[in-house]
Amino acid sequence: MKPIETEEQYLVCLRRLEENFQVNPNFLPGGDPLIAEMDEIAALVREYEETHYPIKSNWWVALNVFLFDVKYQFRRLWNKFQH
């Protein structure tokens, strides 16, 4: 497949991914062409989004995400050992 160049192509790819996600992957045999298609479209969409919709992050956001995860894991372990 060719790279996504326009917003219209991007939206078509998103619709195709949405259609494919409605298929239960547990019923697809290994090596199914649908899985390969989804992987390829997802890579193209990711590339387009990184170029046209970059998410600017800073160290403060990353630190908060990390601390939230640590707090969550601590609570999960604490609750596990309390029971």
Secondary structure, 3 states (H helix, E strand, C coil): CCCCCCHHHHHHHHHHHHHHHCCCHHHCCCCCHHHHHHHHHHHHHHHHHHHHCCCCCCHHHHHHHHHHHHHHHHHHHHHHHHC
